[in-house]
Amino acid sequence: MTNETNRYLVREVHNFGGFFGGDTVTFTATQGDAEEAITVDERALTNVRDRHTIAAGMLLALVRTGDRVDSAELLGAATYPELRAALGAPQPVGPLDAPQILSYRCDACGMWVAGAPEGGACRLCGQPLDSRSDS
């Protein structure tokens, strides 16, 4: 089996835990027109501080081997508070030479996107950004 990375939009979170209080989150997500139930182990969450912060409206990049999720990266969220809650407080590596963009709002995507834009465009959709939407 090969690993593949695809983007999934969380539509509904079903539960946190799993059998015997496991460390998972189960949700329904869409990829294009396809909808499926997905279970992610907390250890697979690469940039999310706690599985309990996964919410509807979040966009995840999942690396999967068959049905198993090997890694899950939060790309964006419907609201700024949800994005910040999931990512947690930034951990500076050292002194900064300039302000650091932690996230921004893309009107074309309708999402708050984690990280900085690339070349003045949204990392998710490639549309040019209005510079007033950075935070």
Secondary structure as UniProt FT lines:
FT   STRAND          3..17
FT   HELIX           19..21
FT   STRAND          24..31
FT   TURN            32..33
FT   STRAND          34..41
FT   HELIX           42..44
FT   HELIX           51..53
FT   TURN            56..57
FT   STRAND          59..65
FT   TURN            66..67
FT   STRAND          68..77
FT   HELIX           80..87
FT   STRAND          103..106
FT   TURN            107..110
FT   STRAND          111..114
FT   TURN            119..120
FT   TURN            123..125
FT   HELIX           131..133
//
